[in-house]
Amino acid sequence: MPEVTPFQVLIVDDHPLMRRGIRQLLELDPAFHVVAEAGDGASAIDLANRIEPDLILLD
């Protein structure tokens, strides 16, 4: 079976507990790899521009 490259994910939420929970859920699935977290919009934009993730999860 061919190896699948996981989706790179940026998690954005102002609550650290929510970010941690989302990360833990995504870590259960090898199709996702959390590459960064941000606690506010400005940080999220900066990280998204630098990292260019495949997915951005935000509230």
C-alpha positions as CSV (number, residue, x, y, z in Angstrom):
1,M,0.0,0.0,0.0
2,P,1.4,3.4,-0.9
3,E,2.4,5.7,2.0
4,V,0.2,8.7,2.3
5,T,1.6,12.1,3.3
6,P,-0.3,13.4,6.3
7,F,-2.2,16.8,6.0
8,Q,-0.2,19.5,7.8
9,V,-2.6,21.3,10.2
10,L,-2.5,24.7,11.9
11,I,-4.8,24.9,15.0
12,V,-6.2,28.3,15.9
13,D,-8.1,28.9,19.1
14,D,-7.8,31.4,21.9
15,H,-8.3,28.7,24.6
16,P,-5.2,26.6,25.2
17,L,-7.4,23.7,26.5
18,M,-9.3,23.6,23.2
19,R,-6.1,23.6,21.2
20,R,-4.8,20.8,23.3
21,G,-8.0,18.7,22.9
22,I,-8.1,19.2,19.1
23,R,-4.4,18.3,18.9
24,Q,-5.0,15.1,20.9
25,L,-7.8,14.1,18.6
26,L,-5.9,14.7,15.4
27,E,-2.9,12.8,16.8
28,L,-5.0,9.7,16.8
29,D,-5.3,9.7,13.0
30,P,-2.1,9.3,11.0
31,A,-3.7,11.3,8.2
32,F,-3.0,14.5,10.1
33,H,0.1,16.2,11.5
34,V,-0.3,19.3,13.6
35,V,2.6,21.6,12.6
36,A,1.6,24.7,14.7
37,E,-0.9,26.3,17.0
38,A,-1.9,29.9,17.4
39,G,-3.9,31.7,20.1
40,D,-5.0,34.7,18.0
41,G,-5.7,35.8,14.5
42,A,-2.5,37.8,14.0
43,S,-0.3,34.8,15.1
44,A,-2.4,32.5,12.8
45,I,-1.8,34.7,9.8
46,D,1.9,34.9,10.5
47,L,2.2,31.1,10.9
48,A,0.0,30.4,7.9
49,N,2.2,32.6,5.7
50,R,5.4,31.0,7.0
51,I,4.4,27.3,7.2
52,E,1.7,27.1,4.5
53,P,-0.3,24.3,6.1
54,D,-2.8,22.2,4.2
55,L,-5.5,22.8,6.7
56,I,-6.3,25.6,9.2
57,L,-8.8,24.7,12.0
58,L,-10.1,27.8,13.8
59,D,-13.1,28.9,15.8
